[in-house]
Amino acid sequence: MLDHIGLTVTDFDRARRFFDAALEPLGIGIVMEVTAEQTGGDPYIGYGSGGRPYFWIGTGGPATGRVHVALTAHDRAGVDAFYAAAMAHGGRDNGPPGIRAHYHPTYYGAFVLDPDGHNIEAVCHAPE
């Protein structure tokens, strides 16, 4: 089980605007911010819920490759809202909301590429 994951971003402010908007429909928001002054180098933002940051972005080094991160949505409407918000805030389509029956019959997901090309997914496993 993962405790948290972090993505390197090339433009911190642009990434913050994107993730603030895209993660809000999933009930995920900023839990913690660590400034460049505190780290002695680069700023970081920890997104999460329930007071626990589990999804981090920061500029700590060069982006060396794209990653895929799937975040849980409480329902299919959350997946739809994630996709709409992400697309409206600089995301690029990588698979619109819909059933992905090749994973399992109720796998409902949407995929967007963030401004750095990371494949960010929202998924709901509930049967409607």
Summary of the structure (lengths in Angstrom):
residues: 128
radius of gyration: 14.5
end to end distance: 26.1
largest distance: 48.3
contacts: 394
relative contact order: 0.23
helix: 25%
strand: 34%
